[in-house]
């Protein structure tokens, strides 16, 4: 998506070198519609520059820092030398992500989507999430709930969520813990099974998390949670252990949660 407005001083922008002169470099901004900036020769690279072409070439993609914006004269002053390698790498990745999101918009609404509709949906996502890509990523993780703050039609929301879940690769983390369950009751086996079902949670586990309870060796049971971030994963791990413990204790048994597997000492 190309923005209609102007970048702000201090922003990092992606551009393509359009024209090279002895006094500097003209750069077409890839993220802004019909916007062009100038990198003065003193801002191309550190140190004395004999020939600008020794540092940049036409059609080269560059990351630059916005030094000044004068909308009245339609002038944007840029610096290439003020961008370090880490900033350059992060900005290029961000730009590539937005290009992916543009394609997802086409998948969600069709290539014939009216410009006005595209801008309306895109502006809502950018306003809420900061970027199109982040909007699609959150839709993939949290579904319809993520888009509730946006002023979008139900059909638009469903299209975004469906497309996001088919195309967005969501980063997940995995955490593991163990729950020690015992029951002295004659129906102890059934009590343990009940506690394990409680641990699995069914509707208590959020859609974006995957929870698995497996047998390790009586009385140890492993609880494994996969989620988009550590906070969610850790919370669901503790909730699962608490459900199992409460359930077995309600039947007169004992439950205890711990992070490392505890092996019984050999007799």
PyMOL commands that set and color helices and strands:
alter all, ss='L'
color gray80, all
select helices_A, chain A and resi 41-43+52-54+85-109+115-129+132-147+154-167+188-200+202-204+230-250
alter helices_A, ss='H'
color red, helices_A
select strands_A, chain A and resi 12-21+24-29+36-40+61-70+75-79+173-182+210-217+220-227+254-258
alter strands_A, ss='S'
color yellow, strands_A
deselect
rebuild
show_as cartoon
